[in-house]
Amino acid sequence: MAAAGDGPWLDDAAGRLVRPFTVSNGRTRPTIALDLLSQVMATGATPLGYLGPEHAQALDLCRAPVPVAEVAAHLKLPAVVTKVLLSDLVDCGALTTKPPVFHDFPTDRALLEAVLDGLRRQL
């Protein structure tokens, strides 16, 4: 039986019914360079042609700027598959992308240690 809100693609007992690389037609390389921290946002343009349900879900998640990693997490897909789907949407004009901006500020050691402690508690 499908979990609430997941549609027919997930089954509580069996897990994902469609293999992740099936949704990208086996493609493993996006047509554009996307970093996990790249921001993607819907342009408002309607994509021409057929796009799969994962494309529609990704587009819906991108109503506001969102990083690629977050889209992958919401879709429950590997990052490389998500990058292929997002690059399809950029290619058809439905999404725009902006590379991550890094500042030359030194890293706060206390912040990194707090993140590490939080990760250890989760494992």
MOPAC internal coordinates of N, CA, C and O (Angstrom, degrees):
PM7 1SCF
backbone

  N    0.0000 0     0.00 0     0.00 0    0    0    0
  C    1.4494 1     0.00 0     0.00 0    1    0    0
  C    1.5215 1   108.52 1     0.00 0    2    1    0
  O    1.2310 1   120.01 1   -40.70 1    3    2    1
  N    1.3205 1   117.58 1   139.30 1    3    2    1
  C    1.4670 1   122.25 1  -177.84 1    5    3    2
  C    1.5153 1   110.45 1   -73.55 1    6    5    3
  O    1.2310 1   121.17 1   -36.86 1    7    6    5
  N    1.3181 1   115.37 1   143.14 1    7    6    5
  C    1.4616 1   120.59 1   176.24 1    9    7    6
  C    1.5204 1   108.66 1   -71.50 1   10    9    7
  O    1.2310 1   120.36 1   -29.00 1   11   10    9
  N    1.3078 1   116.91 1   151.00 1   11   10    9
  C    1.4604 1   121.74 1  -178.34 1   13   11   10
  C    1.5165 1   110.52 1   -57.47 1   14   13   11
  O    1.2310 1   120.46 1   -51.74 1   15   14   13
  N    1.3295 1   116.73 1   128.26 1   15   14   13
  C    1.4493 1   121.90 1   176.00 1   17   15   14
  C    1.5191 1   114.51 1    83.34 1   18   17   15
  O    1.2310 1   119.95 1   174.11 1   19   18   17
  N    1.3450 1   117.70 1    -5.89 1   19   18   17
  C    1.4516 1   119.56 1  -178.59 1   21   19   18
  C    1.5207 1   112.78 1   -95.67 1   22   21   19
  O    1.2310 1   120.00 1   167.68 1   23   22   21
  N    1.3068 1   117.60 1   -12.32 1   23   22   21
  C    1.4495 1   120.41 1   179.30 1   25   23   22
  C    1.5096 1   111.69 1    71.86 1   26   25   23
  O    1.2310 1   120.33 1    16.39 1   27   26   25
  N    1.3287 1   116.97 1  -163.61 1   27   26   25
  C    1.4646 1   121.07 1  -174.99 1   29   27   26
  C    1.5216 1   114.04 1   -78.88 1   30   29   27
  O    1.2310 1   119.16 1  -179.76 1   31   30   29
  N    1.3249 1   119.21 1     0.24 1   31   30   29
  C    1.4583 1   121.06 1  -174.24 1   33   31   30
  C    1.5241 1   113.01 1   -85.78 1   34   33   31
  O    1.2310 1   120.06 1   166.98 1   35   34   33
  N    1.3363 1   117.50 1   -13.02 1   35   34   33
  C    1.4582 1   120.65 1   179.02 1   37   35   34
  C    1.5151 1   109.94 1  -123.46 1   38   37   35
  O    1.2310 1   120.75 1   -34.61 1   39   38   37
  N    1.2986 1   116.16 1   145.39 1   39   38   37
  C    1.4579 1   122.56 1   177.42 1   41   39   38
  C    1.5190 1   106.59 1  -129.07 1   42   41   39
  O    1.2310 1   120.10 1   -49.23 1   43   42   41
  N    1.3410 1   117.41 1   130.77 1   43   42   41
  C    1.4603 1   120.95 1  -177.05 1   45   43   42
  C    1.5253 1   112.51 1   -54.05 1   46   45   43
  O    1.2310 1   119.94 1   135.85 1   47   46   45
  N    1.3127 1   117.72 1   -44.15 1   47   46   45
  C    1.4556 1   120.78 1  -175.94 1   49   47   46
  C    1.5289 1   112.23 1   -83.31 1   50   49   47
  O    1.2310 1   120.24 1   137.62 1   51   50   49
  N    1.3325 1   117.14 1   -42.38 1   51   50   49
  C    1.4620 1   120.76 1  -173.38 1   53   51   50
  C    1.5235 1   113.38 1   -90.70 1   54   53   51
  O    1.2310 1   120.16 1   159.99 1   55   54   53
  N    1.3186 1   117.29 1   -20.01 1   55   54   53
  C    1.4653 1   119.67 1  -175.98 1   57   55   54
  C    1.5162 1   110.44 1    88.19 1   58   57   55
  O    1.2310 1   120.64 1    29.10 1   59   58   57
  N    1.3093 1   116.38 1  -150.90 1   59   58   57
  C    1.4622 1   122.36 1  -177.73 1   61   59   58
  C    1.5262 1   109.70 1   -65.81 1   62   61   59
  O    1.2310 1   120.09 1   -52.46 1   63   62   61
  N    1.3385 1   117.43 1   127.54 1   63   62   61
  C    1.4550 1   121.97 1  -178.58 1   65   63   62
  C    1.5245 1   112.33 1   -84.57 1   66   65   63
  O    1.2310 1   120.34 1   158.44 1   67   66   65
  N    1.3053 1   116.95 1   -21.56 1   67   66   65
  C    1.4623 1   122.03 1   178.90 1   69   67   66
  C    1.5202 1   107.68 1  -114.49 1   70   69   67
  O    1.2310 1   120.12 1   -53.30 1   71   70   69
  N    1.3079 1   117.38 1   126.70 1   71   70   69
  C    1.4574 1   121.04 1   179.63 1   73   71   70
  C    1.5235 1   109.58 1   -63.74 1   74   73   71
  O    1.2310 1   119.95 1   -38.00 1   75   74   73
  N    1.3503 1   117.70 1   142.00 1   75   74   73
  C    1.4652 1   120.95 1  -174.65 1   77   75   74
  C    1.5219 1   114.96 1   -52.52 1   78   77   75
  O    1.2310 1   119.67 1   138.05 1   79   78   77
  N    1.3323 1   118.24 1   -41.95 1   79   78   77
  C    1.4647 1   119.03 1  -176.22 1   81   79   78
  C    1.5221 1   112.50 1   -76.26 1   82   81   79
  O    1.2310 1   120.09 1   171.52 1   83   82   81
  N    1.3273 1   117.43 1    -8.48 1   83   82   81
  C    1.4506 1   120.68 1   174.48 1   85   83   82
  C    1.5213 1   110.26 1   -67.91 1   86   85   83
  O    1.2310 1   120.39 1   143.35 1   87   86   85
  N    1.3350 1   116.86 1   -36.65 1   87   86   85
  C    1.4662 1   119.82 1  -176.80 1   89   87   86
  C    1.5235 1   111.88 1   -70.59 1   90   89   87
  O    1.2310 1   120.11 1   162.04 1   91   90   89
  N    1.3458 1   117.40 1   -17.96 1   91   90   89
  C    1.4665 1   120.21 1   176.68 1   93   91   90
  C    1.5321 1   110.50 1  -106.38 1   94   93   91
  O    1.2310 1   120.58 1  -163.40 1   95   94   93
  N    1.3182 1   116.50 1    16.60 1   95   94   93
  C    1.4673 1   122.65 1  -178.26 1   97   95   94
  C    1.5248 1   111.65 1    55.50 1   98   97   95
  O    1.2310 1   120.85 1  -145.21 1   99   98   97
  N    1.3215 1   115.97 1    34.79 1   99   98   97
  C    1.4611 1   120.98 1   177.70 1  101   99   98
  C    1.5192 1   114.36 1    79.96 1  102  101   99
  O    1.2310 1   120.34 1   178.03 1  103  102  101
  N    1.3272 1   116.96 1    -1.97 1  103  102  101
  C    1.4671 1   119.76 1  -179.05 1  105  103  102
  C    1.5263 1   110.28 1   -74.51 1  106  105  103
  O    1.2310 1   120.97 1   -40.38 1  107  106  105
  N    1.3219 1   115.74 1   139.62 1  107  106  105
  C    1.4588 1   120.48 1  -179.18 1  109  107  106
  C    1.5224 1   112.33 1  -120.59 1  110  109  107
  O    1.2310 1   120.27 1   179.86 1  111  110  109
  N    1.3264 1   117.09 1    -0.14 1  111  110  109
  C    1.4668 1   120.43 1  -179.73 1  113  111  110
  C    1.5254 1   109.82 1  -124.21 1  114  113  111
  O    1.2310 1   120.29 1   -60.19 1  115  114  113
  N    1.3216 1   117.04 1   119.81 1  115  114  113
  C    1.4656 1   119.26 1   175.22 1  117  115  114
  C    1.5331 1   109.95 1   -69.60 1  118  117  115
  O    1.2310 1   120.67 1   -23.13 1  119  118  117
  N    1.3172 1   116.33 1   156.87 1  119  118  117
  C    1.4612 1   120.75 1  -179.36 1  121  119  118
  C    1.5224 1   112.10 1   -79.16 1  122  121  119
  O    1.2310 1   120.11 1   165.66 1  123  122  121
  N    1.3247 1   117.40 1   -14.34 1  123  122  121
  C    1.4660 1   121.50 1   177.38 1  125  123  122
  C    1.5259 1   108.55 1  -128.09 1  126  125  123
  O    1.2310 1   121.06 1   -22.27 1  127  126  125
  N    1.3230 1   115.58 1   157.73 1  127  126  125
  C    1.4682 1   120.26 1   179.32 1  129  127  126
  C    1.5251 1   109.34 1   -78.85 1  130  129  127
  O    1.2310 1   120.74 1   -60.26 1  131  130  129
  N    1.3149 1   116.19 1   119.74 1  131  130  129
  C    1.4559 1   121.88 1   176.96 1  133  131  130
  C    1.5205 1   108.93 1  -126.49 1  134  133  131
  O    1.2310 1   120.96 1   -49.35 1  135  134  133
  N    1.3054 1   115.77 1   130.65 1  135  134  133
  C    1.4574 1   122.82 1   175.08 1  137  135  134
  C    1.5252 1   106.47 1   -94.63 1  138  137  135
  O    1.2310 1   119.61 1   -21.79 1  139  138  137
  N    1.3123 1   118.35 1   158.21 1  139  138  137
  C    1.4673 1   120.41 1   177.61 1  141  139  138
  C    1.5191 1   111.76 1   -61.18 1  142  141  139
  O    1.2310 1   120.54 1   154.85 1  143  142  141
  N    1.3412 1   116.57 1   -25.15 1  143  142  141
  C    1.4610 1   120.42 1  -179.90 1  145  143  142
  C    1.5253 1   112.99 1   -95.71 1  146  145  143
  O    1.2310 1   119.98 1   178.43 1  147  146  145
  N    1.3400 1   117.64 1    -1.57 1  147  146  145
  C    1.4651 1   120.57 1   177.44 1  149  147  146
  C    1.5248 1   109.51 1   -59.28 1  150  149  147
  O    1.2310 1   121.01 1   -40.04 1  151  150  149
  N    1.3066 1   115.67 1   139.96 1  151  150  149
  C    1.4613 1   121.13 1   178.53 1  153  151  150
  C    1.5271 1   108.78 1   -92.17 1  154  153  151
  O    1.2310 1   120.31 1   -45.65 1  155  154  153
  N    1.3209 1   117.01 1   134.35 1  155  154  153
  C    1.4613 1   121.97 1   175.60 1  157  155  154
  C    1.5186 1   108.45 1  -122.57 1  158  157  155
  O    1.2310 1   121.02 1   -33.83 1  159  158  157
  N    1.3391 1   115.65 1   146.17 1  159  158  157
  C    1.4596 1   120.16 1  -178.59 1  161  159  158
  C    1.5223 1   109.35 1  -150.34 1  162  161  159
  O    1.2310 1   121.11 1   -39.38 1  163  162  161
  N    1.3256 1   115.48 1   140.62 1  163  162  161
  C    1.4580 1   121.38 1   178.59 1  165  163  162
  C    1.5222 1   110.05 1   -65.73 1  166  165  163
  O    1.2310 1   121.16 1   -38.15 1  167  166  165
  N    1.3340 1   115.39 1   141.85 1  167  166  165
  C    1.4613 1   120.91 1   179.56 1  169  167  166
  C    1.5221 1   111.92 1   -91.66 1  170  169  167
  O    1.2310 1   120.43 1   162.20 1  171  170  169
  N    1.3107 1   116.77 1   -17.80 1  171  170  169
  C    1.4602 1   121.28 1  -175.18 1  173  171  170
  C    1.5163 1   112.16 1    96.71 1  174  173  171
  O    1.2310 1   120.14 1   168.65 1  175  174  173
  N    1.3392 1   117.33 1   -11.35 1  175  174  173
  C    1.4637 1   121.62 1   177.66 1  177  175  174
  C    1.5259 1   109.50 1   -74.58 1  178  177  175
  O    1.2310 1   120.99 1   -38.38 1  179  178  177
  N    1.3152 1   115.71 1   141.62 1  179  178  177
  C    1.4561 1   120.90 1   178.10 1  181  179  178
  C    1.5233 1   108.95 1   -85.15 1  182  181  179
  O    1.2310 1   120.06 1   -54.66 1  183  182  181
  N    1.3320 1   117.49 1   125.34 1  183  182  181
  C    1.4686 1   119.80 1   179.25 1  185  183  182
  C    1.5238 1   110.79 1   -64.58 1  186  185  183
  O    1.2310 1   120.78 1   -42.33 1  187  186  185
  N    1.3170 1   116.11 1   137.67 1  187  186  185
  C    1.4582 1   121.00 1   176.74 1  189  187  186
  C    1.5223 1   109.24 1   -88.20 1  190  189  187
  O    1.2310 1   120.33 1   -34.95 1  191  190  189
  N    1.3024 1   116.98 1   145.05 1  191  190  189
  C    1.4538 1   120.78 1   179.14 1  193  191  190
  C    1.5198 1   111.61 1    84.42 1  194  193  191
  O    1.2310 1   121.51 1    -2.80 1  195  194  193
  N    1.3299 1   114.71 1   177.20 1  195  194  193
  C    1.4544 1   120.63 1  -177.85 1  197  195  194
  C    1.5095 1   111.17 1   -81.33 1  198  197  195
  O    1.2310 1   121.13 1   -47.78 1  199  198  197
  N    1.3062 1   115.44 1   132.22 1  199  198  197
  C    1.4577 1   121.89 1   170.48 1  201  199  198
  C    1.5151 1   107.17 1  -123.51 1  202  201  199
  O    1.2310 1   120.50 1   -34.47 1  203  202  201
  N    1.2993 1   116.64 1   145.53 1  203  202  201
  C    1.4626 1   121.18 1  -178.27 1  205  203  202
  C    1.5164 1   112.62 1   -70.77 1  206  205  203
  O    1.2310 1   120.36 1    -7.15 1  207  206  205
  N    1.3265 1   116.91 1   172.85 1  207  206  205
  C    1.4576 1   120.80 1  -179.41 1  209  207  206
  C    1.5260 1   112.71 1   -62.29 1  210  209  207
  O    1.2310 1   120.21 1   148.15 1  211  210  209
  N    1.3349 1   117.20 1   -31.85 1  211  210  209
  C    1.4620 1   119.50 1   178.47 1  213  211  210
  C    1.5208 1   111.57 1   -68.30 1  214  213  211
  O    1.2310 1   120.43 1   145.37 1  215  214  213
  N    1.3388 1   116.79 1   -34.63 1  215  214  213
  C    1.4633 1   120.48 1   175.14 1  217  215  214
  C    1.5264 1   109.88 1   -61.55 1  218  217  215
  O    1.2310 1   120.95 1   134.85 1  219  218  217
  N    1.3276 1   115.79 1   -45.15 1  219  218  217
  C    1.4720 1   120.27 1  -179.76 1  221  219  218
  C    1.5227 1   110.95 1   -64.05 1  222  221  219
  O    1.2310 1   120.15 1   139.41 1  223  222  221
  N    1.3320 1   117.31 1   -40.59 1  223  222  221
  C    1.4631 1   120.48 1   177.99 1  225  223  222
  C    1.5240 1   110.85 1   -64.13 1  226  225  223
  O    1.2310 1   120.56 1   137.13 1  227  226  225
  N    1.3281 1   116.54 1   -42.87 1  227  226  225
  C    1.4638 1   120.92 1   179.56 1  229  227  226
  C    1.5220 1   110.26 1   -62.88 1  230  229  227
  O    1.2310 1   120.42 1   136.18 1  231  230  229
  N    1.3125 1   116.80 1   -43.82 1  231  230  229
  C    1.4615 1   120.98 1   179.79 1  233  231  230
  C    1.5152 1   110.78 1   -62.63 1  234  233  231
  O    1.2310 1   120.36 1   140.76 1  235  234  233
  N    1.3102 1   116.93 1   -39.24 1  235  234  233
  C    1.4639 1   121.33 1   178.46 1  237  235  234
  C    1.5289 1   111.40 1   -64.36 1  238  237  235
  O    1.2310 1   120.39 1   143.87 1  239  238  237
  N    1.3363 1   116.87 1   -36.13 1  239  238  237
  C    1.4644 1   121.09 1   179.46 1  241  239  238
  C    1.5300 1   112.43 1   -70.65 1  242  241  239
  O    1.2310 1   120.73 1   160.83 1  243  242  241
  N    1.3181 1   116.22 1   -19.17 1  243  242  241
  C    1.4681 1   120.96 1  -172.86 1  245  243  242
  C    1.5298 1   113.28 1   -99.18 1  246  245  243
  O    1.2310 1   119.97 1  -155.45 1  247  246  245
  N    1.3200 1   117.66 1    24.55 1  247  246  245
  C    1.4760 1   119.52 1   177.70 1  249  247  246
  C    1.5164 1   111.05 1   -63.21 1  250  249  247
  O    1.2310 1   120.37 1   150.03 1  251  250  249
  N    1.3207 1   116.91 1   -29.97 1  251  250  249
  C    1.4701 1   123.26 1   173.82 1  253  251  250
  C    1.5297 1   106.01 1  -120.55 1  254  253  251
  O    1.2310 1   119.78 1   -20.55 1  255  254  253
  N    1.3381 1   118.02 1   159.45 1  255  254  253
  C    1.4724 1   118.85 1   179.62 1  257  255  254
  C    1.5288 1   111.21 1   -57.10 1  258  257  255
  O    1.2310 1   121.26 1   -47.32 1  259  258  257
  N    1.3151 1   115.19 1   132.68 1  259  258  257
  C    1.4541 1   121.20 1  -177.67 1  261  259  258
  C    1.5314 1   108.51 1  -145.10 1  262  261  259
  O    1.2310 1   119.69 1   -38.00 1  263  262  261
  N    1.3331 1   118.19 1   142.00 1  263  262  261
  C    1.4722 1   119.54 1   178.28 1  265  263  262
  C    1.5275 1   111.63 1   -73.24 1  266  265  263
  O    1.2310 1   121.29 1   -28.58 1  267  266  265
  N    1.3114 1   115.13 1   151.42 1  267  266  265
  C    1.4642 1   122.24 1  -179.99 1  269  267  266
  C    1.5306 1   110.67 1   -54.59 1  270  269  267
  O    1.2310 1   120.00 1   137.75 1  271  270  269
  N    1.3205 1   117.60 1   -42.25 1  271  270  269
  C    1.4686 1   121.46 1  -178.38 1  273  271  270
  C    1.5318 1   111.07 1   -59.73 1  274  273  271
  O    1.2310 1   120.10 1   142.13 1  275  274  273
  N    1.3181 1   117.41 1   -37.87 1  275  274  273
  C    1.4612 1   120.25 1  -179.86 1  277  275  274
  C    1.5228 1   111.06 1   -69.30 1  278  277  275
  O    1.2310 1   120.41 1   140.80 1  279  278  277
  N    1.3239 1   116.83 1   -39.20 1  279  278  277
  C    1.4698 1   120.22 1   176.98 1  281  279  278
  C    1.5238 1   109.28 1   -61.37 1  282  281  279
  O    1.2310 1   120.08 1   135.18 1  283  282  281
  N    1.3328 1   117.45 1   -44.82 1  283  282  281
  C    1.4658 1   121.51 1   179.13 1  285  283  282
  C    1.5239 1   110.97 1   -59.61 1  286  285  283
  O    1.2310 1   120.58 1   138.69 1  287  286  285
  N    1.3214 1   116.49 1   -41.31 1  287  286  285
  C    1.4689 1   120.26 1  -179.96 1  289  287  286
  C    1.5225 1   111.16 1   -65.04 1  290  289  287
  O    1.2310 1   120.07 1   136.28 1  291  290  289
  N    1.3164 1   117.47 1   -43.72 1  291  290  289
  C    1.4685 1   120.48 1   179.83 1  293  291  290
  C    1.5284 1   111.87 1   -66.45 1  294  293  291
  O    1.2310 1   120.58 1   142.68 1  295  294  293
  N    1.3348 1   116.49 1   -37.32 1  295  294  293
  C    1.4634 1   120.30 1   179.90 1  297  295  294
  C    1.5255 1   112.67 1   -79.09 1  298  297  295
  O    1.2310 1   120.80 1   166.83 1  299  298  297
  N    1.3423 1   116.07 1   -13.17 1  299  298  297
  C    1.4695 1   121.73 1  -177.04 1  301  299  298
  C    1.5231 1   111.11 1    58.09 1  302  301  299
  O    1.2310 1   121.72 1  -136.09 1  303  302  301
  N    1.3436 1   114.32 1    43.91 1  303  302  301
  C    1.4586 1   121.85 1   179.27 1  305  303  302
  C    1.5280 1   109.13 1  -124.08 1  306  305  303
  O    1.2310 1   120.28 1   -25.82 1  307  306  305
  N    1.3324 1   117.08 1   154.18 1  307  306  305
  C    1.4622 1   119.12 1   174.26 1  309  307  306
  C    1.5323 1   110.23 1   -59.81 1  310  309  307
  O    1.2310 1   120.86 1   -29.17 1  311  310  309
  N    1.3148 1   115.96 1   150.83 1  311  310  309
  C    1.4619 1   120.97 1  -177.70 1  313  311  310
  C    1.5217 1   111.89 1   -57.80 1  314  313  311
  O    1.2310 1   119.64 1   139.28 1  315  314  313
  N    1.3287 1   118.29 1   -40.72 1  315  314  313
  C    1.4615 1   119.96 1  -177.75 1  317  315  314
  C    1.5286 1   111.35 1   -64.70 1  318  317  315
  O    1.2310 1   119.66 1   141.91 1  319  318  317
  N    1.3150 1   118.25 1   -38.09 1  319  318  317
  C    1.4621 1   121.54 1   177.23 1  321  319  318
  C    1.5277 1   109.78 1   -66.54 1  322  321  319
  O    1.2310 1   120.51 1   137.38 1  323  322  321
  N    1.3206 1   116.62 1   -42.62 1  323  322  321
  C    1.4596 1   121.04 1   178.25 1  325  323  322
  C    1.5231 1   110.66 1   -61.88 1  326  325  323
  O    1.2310 1   120.09 1   138.88 1  327  326  325
  N    1.3210 1   117.43 1   -41.12 1  327  326  325
  C    1.4652 1   120.55 1   178.56 1  329  327  326
  C    1.5260 1   111.07 1   -61.38 1  330  329  327
  O    1.2310 1   120.05 1   141.19 1  331  330  329
  N    1.3386 1   117.51 1   -38.81 1  331  330  329
  C    1.4684 1   120.95 1   177.82 1  333  331  330
  C    1.5255 1   109.83 1   -64.38 1  334  333  331
  O    1.2310 1   120.38 1   134.14 1  335  334  333
  N    1.3425 1   116.88 1   -45.86 1  335  334  333
  C    1.4721 1   120.16 1   179.41 1  337  335  334
  C    1.5250 1   111.12 1   -61.52 1  338  337  335
  O    1.2310 1   120.58 1   135.26 1  339  338  337
  N    1.3338 1   116.49 1   -44.74 1  339  338  337
  C    1.4634 1   120.09 1  -179.40 1  341  339  338
  C    1.5291 1   111.11 1   -66.26 1  342  341  339
  O    1.2310 1   120.07 1   142.97 1  343  342  341
  N    1.3273 1   117.48 1   -37.03 1  343  342  341
  C    1.4682 1   119.10 1   178.93 1  345  343  342
  C    1.5285 1   110.47 1   -66.84 1  346  345  343
  O    1.2310 1   120.08 1   146.54 1  347  346  345
  N    1.3382 1   117.45 1   -33.46 1  347  346  345
  C    1.4733 1   120.42 1   174.04 1  349  347  346
  C    1.5263 1   110.14 1   -59.49 1  350  349  347
  O    1.2310 1   121.04 1   136.19 1  351  350  349
  N    1.3351 1   115.61 1   -43.81 1  351  350  349
  C    1.4624 1   120.76 1  -178.71 1  353  351  350
  C    1.5316 1   111.67 1   -69.30 1  354  353  351
  O    1.2310 1   120.08 1   145.97 1  355  354  353
  N    1.3191 1   117.46 1   -34.03 1  355  354  353
  C    1.4681 1   120.43 1   175.57 1  357  355  354
  C    1.5294 1   109.05 1   -68.01 1  358  357  355
  O    1.2310 1   120.40 1   136.61 1  359  358  357
  N    1.3327 1   116.83 1   -43.39 1  359  358  357
  C    1.4642 1   121.80 1  -178.65 1  361  359  358
  C    1.5270 1   112.28 1   -59.95 1  362  361  359
  O    1.2310 1   120.37 1   145.28 1  363  362  361
  N    1.3307 1   116.91 1   -34.72 1  363  362  361
  C    1.4730 1   119.08 1  -179.24 1  365  363  362
  C    1.5331 1   112.27 1   -91.67 1  366  365  363
  O    1.2310 1   120.09 1  -175.73 1  367  366  365
  N    1.3290 1   117.44 1     4.27 1  367  366  365
  C    1.4586 1   121.11 1   174.64 1  369  367  366
  C    1.5162 1   115.26 1    85.99 1  370  369  367
  O    1.2310 1   119.79 1  -174.02 1  371  370  369
  N    1.3327 1   118.01 1     5.98 1  371  370  369
  C    1.4642 1   120.72 1  -178.12 1  373  371  370
  C    1.5203 1   112.66 1   -83.62 1  374  373  371
  O    1.2310 1   120.20 1   159.10 1  375  374  373
  N    1.3376 1   117.23 1   -20.90 1  375  374  373
  C    1.4689 1   122.27 1   179.61 1  377  375  374
  C    1.5203 1   109.80 1  -127.97 1  378  377  375
  O    1.2310 1   121.62 1   -26.79 1  379  378  377
  N    1.2938 1   114.51 1   153.21 1  379  378  377
  C    1.4635 1   121.62 1   169.27 1  381  379  378
  C    1.5175 1   107.03 1  -122.34 1  382  381  379
  O    1.2310 1   120.60 1   -25.06 1  383  382  381
  N    1.3041 1   116.45 1   154.94 1  383  382  381
  C    1.4589 1   120.52 1  -176.77 1  385  383  382
  C    1.5189 1   110.71 1  -131.55 1  386  385  383
  O    1.2310 1   121.73 1   -28.12 1  387  386  385
  N    1.3108 1   114.30 1   151.88 1  387  386  385
  C    1.4595 1   121.55 1   178.05 1  389  387  386
  C    1.5191 1   107.10 1  -136.44 1  390  389  387
  O    1.2310 1   120.39 1   -50.77 1  391  390  389
  N    1.3399 1   116.86 1   129.23 1  391  390  389
  C    1.4750 1   118.44 1  -179.93 1  393  391  390
  C    1.5216 1   110.89 1   -66.36 1  394  393  391
  O    1.2310 1   120.68 1   -23.36 1  395  394  393
  N    1.3238 1   116.30 1   156.64 1  395  394  393
  C    1.4646 1   118.94 1   178.99 1  397  395  394
  C    1.5233 1   111.01 1   -65.33 1  398  397  395
  O    1.2310 1   120.98 1   -31.77 1  399  398  397
  N    1.3028 1   115.72 1   148.23 1  399  398  397
  C    1.4602 1   121.30 1   178.12 1  401  399  398
  C    1.5204 1   107.76 1  -106.27 1  402  401  399
  O    1.2310 1   121.00 1   -56.18 1  403  402  401
  N    1.3067 1   115.69 1   123.82 1  403  402  401
  C    1.4541 1   120.70 1   177.86 1  405  403  402
  C    1.5209 1   108.27 1  -110.56 1  406  405  403
  O    1.2310 1   120.72 1   -42.19 1  407  406  405
  N    1.2988 1   116.22 1   137.81 1  407  406  405
  C    1.4580 1   121.47 1   178.78 1  409  407  406
  C    1.5180 1   108.47 1  -104.14 1  410  409  407
  O    1.2310 1   120.82 1   -25.82 1  411  410  409
  N    1.2976 1   116.05 1   154.18 1  411  410  409
  C    1.4604 1   120.71 1  -178.49 1  413  411  410
  C    1.5186 1   112.39 1   -87.49 1  414  413  411
  O    1.2310 1   120.84 1  -138.55 1  415  414  413
  N    1.3273 1   115.99 1    41.45 1  415  414  413
  C    1.4504 1   120.47 1   178.23 1  417  415  414
  C    1.5247 1   108.65 1   -91.23 1  418  417  415
  O    1.2310 1   120.17 1   -39.77 1  419  418  417
  N    1.3054 1   117.27 1   140.23 1  419  418  417
  C    1.4674 1   118.40 1   177.47 1  421  419  418
  C    1.5322 1   110.34 1   -64.32 1  422  421  419
  O    1.2310 1   121.07 1   -31.77 1  423  422  421
  N    1.3135 1   115.57 1   148.23 1  423  422  421
  C    1.4555 1   121.29 1  -179.72 1  425  423  422
  C    1.5263 1   110.03 1   -74.03 1  426  425  423
  O    1.2310 1   121.33 1   -43.49 1  427  426  425
  N    1.3040 1   115.07 1   136.51 1  427  426  425
  C    1.4593 1   121.31 1   178.97 1  429  427  426
  C    1.5281 1   108.51 1   -81.11 1  430  429  427
  O    1.2310 1   120.16 1   -68.24 1  431  430  429
  N    1.3043 1   117.31 1   111.76 1  431  430  429
  C    1.4653 1   122.31 1  -177.38 1  433  431  430
  C    1.5295 1   111.56 1   -59.01 1  434  433  431
  O    1.2310 1   120.09 1   139.79 1  435  434  433
  N    1.3319 1   117.43 1   -40.21 1  435  434  433
  C    1.4710 1   120.80 1  -179.24 1  437  435  434
  C    1.5278 1   110.34 1   -62.08 1  438  437  435
  O    1.2310 1   120.42 1   140.65 1  439  438  437
  N    1.3334 1   116.80 1   -39.35 1  439  438  437
  C    1.4616 1   120.36 1   178.62 1  441  439  438
  C    1.5271 1   110.55 1   -64.82 1  442  441  439
  O    1.2310 1   120.18 1   134.26 1  443  442  441
  N    1.3166 1   117.27 1   -45.74 1  443  442  441
  C    1.4601 1   120.78 1   178.86 1  445  443  442
  C    1.5246 1   111.95 1   -61.61 1  446  445  443
  O    1.2310 1   120.05 1   140.32 1  447  446  445
  N    1.3267 1   117.50 1   -39.68 1  447  446  445
  C    1.4593 1   120.45 1   178.68 1  449  447  446
  C    1.5300 1   110.83 1   -67.21 1  450  449  447
  O    1.2310 1   120.26 1   142.91 1  451  450  449
  N    1.3252 1   117.11 1   -37.09 1  451  450  449
  C    1.4726 1   120.41 1   177.55 1  453  451  450
  C    1.5310 1   110.39 1   -65.30 1  454  453  451
  O    1.2310 1   120.10 1   139.24 1  455  454  453
  N    1.3174 1   117.41 1   -40.76 1  455  454  453
  C    1.4686 1   121.09 1   177.70 1  457  455  454
  C    1.5193 1   109.17 1   -64.06 1  458  457  455
  O    1.2310 1   120.05 1   134.36 1  459  458  457
  N    1.3207 1   117.52 1   -45.64 1  459  458  457
  C    1.4648 1   121.26 1   178.66 1  461  459  458
  C    1.5210 1   111.63 1   -59.62 1  462  461  459
  O    1.2310 1   120.02 1   136.63 1  463  462  461
  N    1.3160 1   117.56 1   -43.37 1  463  462  461
  C    1.4662 1   121.21 1   178.18 1  465  463  462
  C    1.5257 1   110.38 1   -62.14 1  466  465  463
  O    1.2310 1   120.22 1   137.27 1  467  466  465
  N    1.3105 1   117.18 1   -42.73 1  467  466  465
  C    1.4647 1   121.23 1   178.66 1  469  467  466
  C    1.5211 1   111.96 1   -62.37 1  470  469  467
  O    1.2310 1   120.47 1   138.03 1  471  470  469
  N    1.3333 1   116.71 1   -41.97 1  471  470  469
  C    1.4540 1   120.69 1   178.01 1  473  471  470
  C    1.5240 1   111.62 1   -64.71 1  474  473  471
  O    1.2310 1   120.85 1   139.44 1  475  474  473
  N    1.3134 1   115.98 1   -40.56 1  475  474  473
  C    1.4783 1   118.99 1   178.81 1  477  475  474
  C    1.5253 1   111.40 1   -63.63 1  478  477  475
  O    1.2310 1   120.36 1   143.42 1  479  478  477
  N    1.3130 1   116.93 1   -36.58 1  479  478  477
  C    1.4815 1   119.91 1   178.44 1  481  479  478
  C    1.5206 1   111.03 1   -67.09 1  482  481  479
  O    1.2310 1   120.04 1   148.63 1  483  482  481
  N    1.3271 1   117.53 1   -31.37 1  483  482  481
  C    1.4586 1   121.37 1   179.85 1  485  483  482
  C    1.5280 1   112.28 1   -73.93 1  486  485  483
  O    1.2310 1   120.91 1   154.45 1  487  486  485
  N    1.3134 1   115.86 1   -25.55 1  487  486  485
  C    1.4775 1   119.47 1  -178.92 1  489  487  486
  C    1.4834 1   108.51 1   -90.80 1  490  489  487
  O    1.2310 1   120.10 1   180.00 1  491  490  489

